[in-house]
Amino acid sequence: RKKQYSDFKLSQSDWFQLSLLHKVLQEPANATQSFSSSKDPTVWQAIPVLEFLQQSWQNMAADDKFSSVADALHAGLKNLGKWSQKTDKTDVYFICLGPSPY
């Protein structure tokens, strides 16, 4: 059978899920934008931005409204934890916190 345009129509539930995913994915998009919008070095912002993203996703994961995407949020939090752990194991980040010529 040939597919009809109507076969791809999204239900109200589908639109709601897309809305939730948009909210979840907007958080890392904002984090990325905070780095790319600056003309000055931004490595010193890495940990605060990652911590803010982590807190945002933890809040979403605890909210019943996001229960259908909670598994994805937890997977993202696990990945963020991995990267956060890497910054804890290196002195490079703290060296970057020194005085800036800018």
Backbone as XML, in Angstrom:
<?xml version="1.0"?>
<chain id="A" units="angstrom">
  <residue number="1" name="ARG">
    <atom name="N" x="0.836" y="-1.173" z="0.000"/>
    <atom name="CA" x="0.000" y="0.000" z="0.000"/>
    <atom name="C" x="0.887" y="1.245" z="0.000"/>
  </residue>
  <residue number="2" name="LYS">
    <atom name="N" x="0.510" y="2.187" z="-0.763"/>
    <atom name="CA" x="1.235" y="3.448" z="-0.804"/>
    <atom name="C" x="0.898" y="4.273" z="0.428"/>
  </residue>
  <residue number="3" name="LYS">
    <atom name="N" x="1.895" y="4.967" z="0.912"/>
    <atom name="CA" x="1.693" y="5.836" z="2.068"/>
    <atom name="C" x="0.952" y="7.103" z="1.648"/>
  </residue>
  <residue number="4" name="GLN">
    <atom name="N" x="0.054" y="7.498" z="2.488"/>
    <atom name="CA" x="-0.688" y="8.728" z="2.283"/>
    <atom name="C" x="-0.153" y="9.782" z="3.253"/>
  </residue>
  <residue number="5" name="TYR">
    <atom name="N" x="-0.308" y="11.019" z="2.894"/>
    <atom name="CA" x="0.112" y="12.116" z="3.757"/>
    <atom name="C" x="-0.511" y="11.968" z="5.146"/>
  </residue>
  <residue number="6" name="SER">
    <atom name="N" x="-1.740" y="11.557" z="5.199"/>
    <atom name="CA" x="-2.454" y="11.422" z="6.470"/>
    <atom name="C" x="-1.852" y="10.332" z="7.361"/>
  </residue>
  <residue number="7" name="ASP">
    <atom name="N" x="-1.074" y="9.398" z="6.782"/>
    <atom name="CA" x="-0.420" y="8.360" z="7.577"/>
    <atom name="C" x="0.635" y="8.952" z="8.516"/>
  </residue>
  <residue number="8" name="PHE">
    <atom name="N" x="1.090" y="10.153" z="8.212"/>
    <atom name="CA" x="2.158" y="10.781" z="8.989"/>
    <atom name="C" x="1.631" y="11.864" z="9.937"/>
  </residue>
  <residue number="9" name="LYS">
    <atom name="N" x="0.340" y="11.970" z="10.034"/>
    <atom name="CA" x="-0.265" y="12.973" z="10.906"/>
    <atom name="C" x="0.076" y="12.644" z="12.362"/>
  </residue>
  <residue number="10" name="LEU">
    <atom name="N" x="0.505" y="13.670" z="13.093"/>
    <atom name="CA" x="0.857" y="13.489" z="14.493"/>
    <atom name="C" x="-0.374" y="13.702" z="15.371"/>
  </residue>
  <residue number="11" name="SER">
    <atom name="N" x="-0.478" y="12.860" z="16.371"/>
    <atom name="CA" x="-1.577" y="12.993" z="17.322"/>
    <atom name="C" x="-1.236" y="14.065" z="18.361"/>
  </residue>
  <residue number="12" name="GLN">
    <atom name="N" x="-2.208" y="14.429" z="19.173"/>
    <atom name="CA" x="-1.969" y="15.384" z="20.263"/>
    <atom name="C" x="-0.883" y="14.854" z="21.192"/>
  </residue>
  <residue number="13" name="SER">
    <atom name="N" x="-0.916" y="13.557" z="21.448"/>
    <atom name="CA" x="0.091" y="12.926" z="22.304"/>
    <atom name="C" x="1.482" y="13.034" z="21.677"/>
  </residue>
  <residue number="14" name="ASP">
    <atom name="N" x="1.566" y="12.819" z="20.376"/>
    <atom name="CA" x="2.845" y="12.953" z="19.665"/>
    <atom name="C" x="3.392" y="14.376" z="19.796"/>
  </residue>
  <residue number="15" name="TRP">
    <atom name="N" x="2.514" y="15.361" z="19.618"/>
    <atom name="CA" x="2.926" y="16.758" z="19.735"/>
    <atom name="C" x="3.384" y="17.086" z="21.151"/>
  </residue>
  <residue number="16" name="PHE">
    <atom name="N" x="2.724" y="16.510" z="22.128"/>
    <atom name="CA" x="3.126" y="16.724" z="23.524"/>
    <atom name="C" x="4.524" y="16.146" z="23.761"/>
  </residue>
  <residue number="17" name="GLN">
    <atom name="N" x="4.760" y="14.933" z="23.248"/>
    <atom name="CA" x="6.083" y="14.320" z="23.408"/>
    <atom name="C" x="7.161" y="15.159" z="22.726"/>
  </residue>
  <residue number="18" name="LEU">
    <atom name="N" x="6.860" y="15.661" z="21.550"/>
    <atom name="CA" x="7.816" y="16.523" z="20.851"/>
    <atom name="C" x="8.085" y="17.805" z="21.638"/>
  </residue>
  <residue number="19" name="SER">
    <atom name="N" x="7.063" y="18.331" z="22.263"/>
    <atom name="CA" x="7.218" y="19.521" z="23.090"/>
    <atom name="C" x="8.147" y="19.247" z="24.270"/>
  </residue>
  <residue number="20" name="LEU">
    <atom name="N" x="7.975" y="18.097" z="24.907"/>
    <atom name="CA" x="8.855" y="17.721" z="26.020"/>
    <atom name="C" x="10.295" y="17.568" z="25.547"/>
  </residue>
  <residue number="21" name="LEU">
    <atom name="N" x="10.477" y="16.873" z="24.432"/>
    <atom name="CA" x="11.825" y="16.677" z="23.899"/>
    <atom name="C" x="12.476" y="18.007" z="23.539"/>
  </residue>
  <residue number="22" name="HIS">
    <atom name="N" x="11.682" y="18.914" z="23.010"/>
    <atom name="CA" x="12.212" y="20.235" z="22.672"/>
    <atom name="C" x="12.715" y="20.934" z="23.932"/>
  </residue>
  <residue number="23" name="LYS">
    <atom name="N" x="11.957" y="20.870" z="25.015"/>
    <atom name="CA" x="12.368" y="21.497" z="26.270"/>
    <atom name="C" x="13.640" y="20.858" z="26.814"/>
  </residue>
  <residue number="24" name="VAL">
    <atom name="N" x="13.714" y="19.537" z="26.738"/>
    <atom name="CA" x="14.901" y="18.826" z="27.229"/>
    <atom name="C" x="16.126" y="19.207" z="26.405"/>
  </residue>
  <residue number="25" name="LEU">
    <atom name="N" x="15.986" y="19.212" z="25.088"/>
    <atom name="CA" x="17.124" y="19.489" z="24.210"/>
    <atom name="C" x="17.477" y="20.968" z="24.152"/>
  </residue>
  <residue number="26" name="GLN">
    <atom name="N" x="16.564" y="21.827" z="24.570"/>
    <atom name="CA" x="16.864" y="23.262" z="24.597"/>
    <atom name="C" x="17.946" y="23.574" z="25.632"/>
  </residue>
  <residue number="27" name="GLU">
    <atom name="N" x="18.017" y="22.784" z="26.690"/>
    <atom name="CA" x="19.008" y="23.021" z="27.742"/>
    <atom name="C" x="20.453" y="22.887" z="27.223"/>
  </residue>
  <residue number="28" name="PRO">
    <atom name="N" x="20.825" y="21.767" z="26.578"/>
    <atom name="CA" x="22.197" y="21.713" z="26.051"/>
    <atom name="C" x="22.423" y="22.691" z="24.903"/>
  </residue>
  <residue number="29" name="ALA">
    <atom name="N" x="21.376" y="23.018" z="24.166"/>
    <atom name="CA" x="21.525" y="24.018" z="23.097"/>
    <atom name="C" x="21.886" y="25.367" z="23.703"/>
  </residue>
  <residue number="30" name="ASN">
    <atom name="N" x="21.232" y="25.727" z="24.797"/>
    <atom name="CA" x="21.557" y="26.979" z="25.480"/>
    <atom name="C" x="22.971" y="26.955" z="26.038"/>
  </residue>
  <residue number="31" name="ALA">
    <atom name="N" x="23.374" y="25.801" z="26.581"/>
    <atom name="CA" x="24.726" y="25.668" z="27.124"/>
    <atom name="C" x="25.760" y="25.854" z="26.024"/>
  </residue>
  <residue number="32" name="THR">
    <atom name="N" x="25.528" y="25.236" z="24.893"/>
    <atom name="CA" x="26.442" y="25.366" z="23.756"/>
    <atom name="C" x="26.504" y="26.812" z="23.296"/>
  </residue>
  <residue number="33" name="GLN">
    <atom name="N" x="25.372" y="27.463" z="23.236"/>
    <atom name="CA" x="25.318" y="28.852" z="22.802"/>
    <atom name="C" x="26.098" y="29.762" z="23.741"/>
  </residue>
  <residue number="34" name="SER">
    <atom name="N" x="26.093" y="29.446" z="25.023"/>
    <atom name="CA" x="26.821" y="30.288" z="25.977"/>
    <atom name="C" x="28.319" y="30.258" z="25.711"/>
  </residue>
  <residue number="35" name="PHE">
    <atom name="N" x="28.807" y="29.163" z="25.139"/>
    <atom name="CA" x="30.225" y="29.077" z="24.798"/>
    <atom name="C" x="30.515" y="29.734" z="23.450"/>
  </residue>
  <residue number="36" name="SER">
    <atom name="N" x="29.671" y="29.501" z="22.494"/>
    <atom name="CA" x="29.964" y="29.944" z="21.134"/>
    <atom name="C" x="29.646" y="31.411" z="20.882"/>
  </residue>
  <residue number="37" name="SER">
    <atom name="N" x="28.902" y="32.038" z="21.774"/>
    <atom name="CA" x="28.531" y="33.428" z="21.530"/>
    <atom name="C" x="29.574" y="34.420" z="22.035"/>
  </residue>
  <residue number="38" name="SER">
    <atom name="N" x="30.577" y="33.936" z="22.712"/>
    <atom name="CA" x="31.579" y="34.829" z="23.284"/>
    <atom name="C" x="32.806" y="34.916" z="22.385"/>
  </residue>
  <residue number="39" name="LYS">
    <atom name="N" x="33.417" y="36.092" z="22.345"/>
    <atom name="CA" x="34.660" y="36.274" z="21.591"/>
    <atom name="C" x="35.871" y="36.029" z="22.477"/>
  </residue>
  <residue number="40" name="ASP">
    <atom name="N" x="35.647" y="35.957" z="23.782"/>
    <atom name="CA" x="36.718" y="35.725" z="24.742"/>
    <atom name="C" x="36.762" y="34.244" z="25.108"/>
  </residue>
  <residue number="41" name="PRO">
    <atom name="N" x="37.893" y="33.786" z="25.657"/>
    <atom name="CA" x="37.967" y="32.388" z="26.106"/>
    <atom name="C" x="36.873" y="32.077" z="27.127"/>
  </residue>
  <residue number="42" name="THR">
    <atom name="N" x="36.296" y="30.913" z="27.017"/>
    <atom name="CA" x="35.172" y="30.565" z="27.889"/>
    <atom name="C" x="35.389" y="29.280" z="28.679"/>
  </residue>
  <residue number="43" name="VAL">
    <atom name="N" x="36.581" y="28.725" z="28.662"/>
    <atom name="CA" x="36.792" y="27.442" z="29.330"/>
    <atom name="C" x="36.479" y="27.536" z="30.822"/>
  </residue>
  <residue number="44" name="TRP">
    <atom name="N" x="36.654" y="28.707" z="31.417"/>
    <atom name="CA" x="36.362" y="28.878" z="32.841"/>
    <atom name="C" x="34.876" y="28.712" z="33.148"/>
  </residue>
  <residue number="45" name="GLN">
    <atom name="N" x="34.033" y="28.813" z="32.117"/>
    <atom name="CA" x="32.591" y="28.662" z="32.310"/>
    <atom name="C" x="32.137" y="27.209" z="32.222"/>
  </residue>
  <residue number="46" name="ALA">
    <atom name="N" x="33.011" y="26.317" z="31.841"/>
    <atom name="CA" x="32.608" y="24.939" z="31.563"/>
    <atom name="C" x="31.905" y="24.276" z="32.747"/>
  </residue>
  <residue number="47" name="ILE">
    <atom name="N" x="32.513" y="24.291" z="33.897"/>
    <atom name="CA" x="31.915" y="23.586" z="35.035"/>
    <atom name="C" x="30.610" y="24.239" z="35.483"/>
  </residue>
  <residue number="48" name="PRO">
    <atom name="N" x="30.547" y="25.568" z="35.638"/>
    <atom name="CA" x="29.244" y="26.144" z="36.026"/>
    <atom name="C" x="28.129" y="25.854" z="35.019"/>
  </residue>
  <residue number="49" name="VAL">
    <atom name="N" x="28.453" y="25.880" z="33.744"/>
    <atom name="CA" x="27.432" y="25.603" z="32.723"/>
    <atom name="C" x="27.006" y="24.140" z="32.782"/>
  </residue>
  <residue number="50" name="LEU">
    <atom name="N" x="27.956" y="23.229" z="32.935"/>
    <atom name="CA" x="27.618" y="21.808" z="33.040"/>
    <atom name="C" x="26.804" y="21.533" z="34.303"/>
  </residue>
  <residue number="51" name="GLU">
    <atom name="N" x="27.145" y="22.200" z="35.392"/>
    <atom name="CA" x="26.384" y="22.017" z="36.633"/>
    <atom name="C" x="24.960" y="22.549" z="36.480"/>
  </residue>
  <residue number="52" name="PHE">
    <atom name="N" x="24.809" y="23.668" z="35.789"/>
    <atom name="CA" x="23.470" y="24.212" z="35.556"/>
    <atom name="C" x="22.650" y="23.254" z="34.689"/>
  </residue>
  <residue number="53" name="LEU">
    <atom name="N" x="23.274" y="22.719" z="33.638"/>
    <atom name="CA" x="22.592" y="21.758" z="32.770"/>
    <atom name="C" x="22.194" y="20.522" z="33.570"/>
  </residue>
  <residue number="54" name="GLN">
    <atom name="N" x="23.105" y="20.040" z="34.404"/>
    <atom name="CA" x="22.818" y="18.865" z="35.226"/>
    <atom name="C" x="21.634" y="19.137" z="36.156"/>
  </residue>
  <residue number="55" name="GLN">
    <atom name="N" x="21.622" y="20.278" z="36.804"/>
    <atom name="CA" x="20.521" y="20.613" z="37.710"/>
    <atom name="C" x="19.192" y="20.730" z="36.951"/>
  </residue>
  <residue number="56" name="SER">
    <atom name="N" x="19.237" y="21.341" z="35.777"/>
    <atom name="CA" x="18.017" y="21.472" z="34.966"/>
    <atom name="C" x="17.458" y="20.104" z="34.613"/>
  </residue>
  <residue number="57" name="TRP">
    <atom name="N" x="18.330" y="19.201" z="34.161"/>
    <atom name="CA" x="17.866" y="17.863" z="33.790"/>
    <atom name="C" x="17.414" y="17.062" z="35.010"/>
  </residue>
  <residue number="58" name="GLN">
    <atom name="N" x="18.063" y="17.242" z="36.145"/>
    <atom name="CA" x="17.610" y="16.555" z="37.360"/>
    <atom name="C" x="16.212" y="17.035" z="37.749"/>
  </residue>
  <residue number="59" name="ASN">
    <atom name="N" x="15.987" y="18.333" z="37.646"/>
    <atom name="CA" x="14.660" y="18.876" z="37.944"/>
    <atom name="C" x="13.617" y="18.313" z="36.989"/>
  </residue>
  <residue number="60" name="MET">
    <atom name="N" x="13.954" y="18.231" z="35.712"/>
    <atom name="CA" x="13.016" y="17.678" z="34.735"/>
    <atom name="C" x="12.744" y="16.206" z="35.023"/>
  </residue>
  <residue number="61" name="ALA">
    <atom name="N" x="13.791" y="15.441" z="35.331"/>
    <atom name="CA" x="13.631" y="14.010" z="35.590"/>
    <atom name="C" x="12.735" y="13.766" z="36.810"/>
  </residue>
  <residue number="62" name="ALA">
    <atom name="N" x="12.750" y="14.683" z="37.764"/>
    <atom name="CA" x="11.923" y="14.550" z="38.973"/>
    <atom name="C" x="10.485" y="15.027" z="38.754"/>
  </residue>
  <residue number="63" name="ASP">
    <atom name="N" x="10.243" y="15.710" z="37.668"/>
    <atom name="CA" x="8.921" y="16.255" z="37.362"/>
    <atom name="C" x="8.088" y="15.202" z="36.620"/>
  </residue>
  <residue number="64" name="ASP">
    <atom name="N" x="6.914" y="14.901" z="37.143"/>
    <atom name="CA" x="6.047" y="13.888" z="36.527"/>
    <atom name="C" x="5.728" y="14.193" z="35.067"/>
  </residue>
  <residue number="65" name="LYS">
    <atom name="N" x="5.704" y="15.481" z="34.727"/>
    <atom name="CA" x="5.396" y="15.869" z="33.346"/>
    <atom name="C" x="6.407" y="15.271" z="32.364"/>
  </residue>
  <residue number="66" name="PHE">
    <atom name="N" x="7.639" y="15.055" z="32.820"/>
    <atom name="CA" x="8.700" y="14.530" z="31.963"/>
    <atom name="C" x="8.919" y="13.025" z="32.143"/>
  </residue>
  <residue number="67" name="SER">
    <atom name="N" x="7.982" y="12.341" z="32.764"/>
    <atom name="CA" x="8.169" y="10.911" z="33.056"/>
    <atom name="C" x="8.402" y="10.070" z="31.796"/>
  </residue>
  <residue number="68" name="SER">
    <atom name="N" x="7.798" y="10.464" z="30.692"/>
    <atom name="CA" x="7.955" y="9.666" z="29.465"/>
    <atom name="C" x="9.360" y="9.789" z="28.865"/>
  </residue>
  <residue number="69" name="VAL">
    <atom name="N" x="10.100" y="10.807" z="29.263"/>
    <atom name="CA" x="11.467" y="10.974" z="28.749"/>
    <atom name="C" x="12.495" y="10.890" z="29.876"/>
  </residue>
  <residue number="70" name="ALA">
    <atom name="N" x="12.060" y="10.407" z="31.043"/>
    <atom name="CA" x="12.950" y="10.320" z="32.207"/>
    <atom name="C" x="14.154" y="9.414" z="31.944"/>
  </residue>
  <residue number="71" name="ASP">
    <atom name="N" x="13.951" y="8.305" z="31.236"/>
    <atom name="CA" x="15.081" y="7.406" z="30.948"/>
    <atom name="C" x="16.149" y="8.124" z="30.126"/>
  </residue>
  <residue number="72" name="ALA">
    <atom name="N" x="15.719" y="8.902" z="29.154"/>
    <atom name="CA" x="16.669" y="9.659" z="28.329"/>
    <atom name="C" x="17.378" y="10.725" z="29.172"/>
  </residue>
  <residue number="73" name="LEU">
    <atom name="N" x="16.629" y="11.377" z="30.065"/>
    <atom name="CA" x="17.237" y="12.363" z="30.948"/>
    <atom name="C" x="18.290" y="11.720" z="31.843"/>
  </residue>
  <residue number="74" name="HIS">
    <atom name="N" x="17.975" y="10.551" z="32.390"/>
    <atom name="CA" x="18.940" y="9.858" z="33.251"/>
    <atom name="C" x="20.181" y="9.423" z="32.470"/>
  </residue>
  <residue number="75" name="ALA">
    <atom name="N" x="19.986" y="9.012" z="31.226"/>
    <atom name="CA" x="21.140" y="8.657" z="30.383"/>
    <atom name="C" x="22.002" y="9.895" z="30.126"/>
  </residue>
  <residue number="76" name="GLY">
    <atom name="N" x="21.366" y="11.027" z="29.867"/>
    <atom name="CA" x="22.104" y="12.264" z="29.671"/>
    <atom name="C" x="22.834" y="12.690" z="30.929"/>
  </residue>
  <residue number="77" name="LEU">
    <atom name="N" x="22.196" y="12.514" z="32.084"/>
    <atom name="CA" x="22.832" y="12.849" z="33.353"/>
    <atom name="C" x="24.039" y="11.957" z="33.634"/>
  </residue>
  <residue number="78" name="LYS">
    <atom name="N" x="23.909" y="10.708" z="33.253"/>
    <atom name="CA" x="25.045" y="9.781" z="33.422"/>
    <atom name="C" x="26.226" y="10.248" z="32.570"/>
  </residue>
  <residue number="79" name="ASN">
    <atom name="N" x="25.945" y="10.662" z="31.347"/>
    <atom name="CA" x="26.993" y="11.155" z="30.453"/>
    <atom name="C" x="27.600" y="12.448" z="30.997"/>
  </residue>
  <residue number="80" name="LEU">
    <atom name="N" x="26.774" y="13.351" z="31.491"/>
    <atom name="CA" x="27.284" y="14.580" z="32.094"/>
    <atom name="C" x="28.173" y="14.269" z="33.291"/>
  </residue>
  <residue number="81" name="GLY">
    <atom name="N" x="27.770" y="13.280" z="34.076"/>
    <atom name="CA" x="28.574" y="12.867" z="35.230"/>
    <atom name="C" x="29.944" y="12.386" z="34.814"/>
  </residue>
  <residue number="82" name="LYS">
    <atom name="N" x="29.992" y="11.674" z="33.692"/>
    <atom name="CA" x="31.277" y="11.182" z="33.178"/>
    <atom name="C" x="32.194" y="12.358" z="32.855"/>
  </residue>
  <residue number="83" name="TRP">
    <atom name="N" x="31.655" y="13.373" z="32.192"/>
    <atom name="CA" x="32.470" y="14.533" z="31.815"/>
    <atom name="C" x="32.834" y="15.372" z="33.028"/>
  </residue>
  <residue number="84" name="SER">
    <atom name="N" x="31.933" y="15.469" z="33.956"/>
    <atom name="CA" x="32.204" y="16.210" z="35.176"/>
    <atom name="C" x="33.337" y="15.552" z="35.962"/>
  </residue>
  <residue number="85" name="GLN">
    <atom name="N" x="33.324" y="14.237" z="35.969"/>
    <atom name="CA" x="34.366" y="13.475" z="36.657"/>
    <atom name="C" x="35.734" y="13.724" z="36.013"/>
  </residue>
  <residue number="86" name="LYS">
    <atom name="N" x="35.754" y="13.874" z="34.707"/>
    <atom name="CA" x="37.018" y="14.139" z="34.011"/>
    <atom name="C" x="37.603" y="15.488" z="34.431"/>
  </residue>
  <residue number="87" name="THR">
    <atom name="N" x="36.749" y="16.485" z="34.639"/>
    <atom name="CA" x="37.268" y="17.786" z="35.074"/>
    <atom name="C" x="37.793" y="17.715" z="36.501"/>
  </residue>
  <residue number="88" name="ASP">
    <atom name="N" x="37.209" y="16.828" z="37.313"/>
    <atom name="CA" x="37.685" y="16.663" z="38.688"/>
    <atom name="C" x="39.077" y="16.041" z="38.734"/>
  </residue>
  <residue number="89" name="LYS">
    <atom name="N" x="39.421" y="15.278" z="37.700"/>
    <atom name="CA" x="40.686" y="14.538" z="37.690"/>
    <atom name="C" x="41.818" y="15.271" z="36.980"/>
  </residue>
  <residue number="90" name="THR">
    <atom name="N" x="41.599" y="16.516" z="36.611"/>
    <atom name="CA" x="42.638" y="17.253" z="35.910"/>
    <atom name="C" x="42.850" y="18.626" z="36.537"/>
  </residue>
  <residue number="91" name="ASP">
    <atom name="N" x="44.081" y="19.088" z="36.487"/>
    <atom name="CA" x="44.402" y="20.413" z="37.010"/>
    <atom name="C" x="44.239" y="21.492" z="35.947"/>
  </residue>
  <residue number="92" name="VAL">
    <atom name="N" x="44.082" y="21.091" z="34.696"/>
    <atom name="CA" x="44.022" y="22.053" z="33.598"/>
    <atom name="C" x="42.886" y="23.051" z="33.794"/>
  </residue>
  <residue number="93" name="TYR">
    <atom name="N" x="41.738" y="22.574" z="34.215"/>
    <atom name="CA" x="40.604" y="23.480" z="34.401"/>
    <atom name="C" x="40.955" y="24.560" z="35.416"/>
  </residue>
  <residue number="94" name="PHE">
    <atom name="N" x="41.573" y="24.159" z="36.505"/>
    <atom name="CA" x="41.893" y="25.130" z="37.554"/>
    <atom name="C" x="42.980" y="26.099" z="37.116"/>
  </residue>
  <residue number="95" name="ILE">
    <atom name="N" x="43.880" y="25.667" z="36.267"/>
    <atom name="CA" x="44.890" y="26.572" z="35.711"/>
    <atom name="C" x="44.197" y="27.653" z="34.881"/>
  </residue>
  <residue number="96" name="CYS">
    <atom name="N" x="43.145" y="27.273" z="34.174"/>
    <atom name="CA" x="42.385" y="28.224" z="33.342"/>
    <atom name="C" x="41.665" y="29.265" z="34.171"/>
  </residue>
  <residue number="97" name="LEU">
    <atom name="N" x="41.484" y="29.038" z="35.444"/>
    <atom name="CA" x="40.789" y="29.982" z="36.308"/>
    <atom name="C" x="41.689" y="31.126" z="36.747"/>
  </residue>
  <residue number="98" name="GLY">
    <atom name="N" x="42.971" y="31.045" z="36.391"/>
    <atom name="CA" x="43.915" y="32.097" z="36.750"/>
    <atom name="C" x="43.577" y="33.410" z="36.073"/>
  </residue>
  <residue number="99" name="PRO">
    <atom name="N" x="44.329" y="34.442" z="36.405"/>
    <atom name="CA" x="44.059" y="35.761" z="35.819"/>
    <atom name="C" x="44.091" y="35.728" z="34.290"/>
  </residue>
  <residue number="100" name="SER">
    <atom name="N" x="43.151" y="36.428" z="33.706"/>
    <atom name="CA" x="43.041" y="36.496" z="32.247"/>
    <atom name="C" x="43.529" y="37.841" z="31.757"/>
  </residue>
  <residue number="101" name="PRO">
    <atom name="N" x="44.230" y="37.865" z="30.622"/>
    <atom name="CA" x="44.694" y="39.135" z="30.073"/>
    <atom name="C" x="43.567" y="39.940" z="29.439"/>
  </residue>
  <residue number="102" name="TYR">
    <atom name="N" x="42.353" y="39.406" z="29.401"/>
    <atom name="CA" x="41.215" y="40.079" z="28.742"/>
    <atom name="C" x="40.497" y="41.006" z="29.673"/>
  </residue>
</chain>
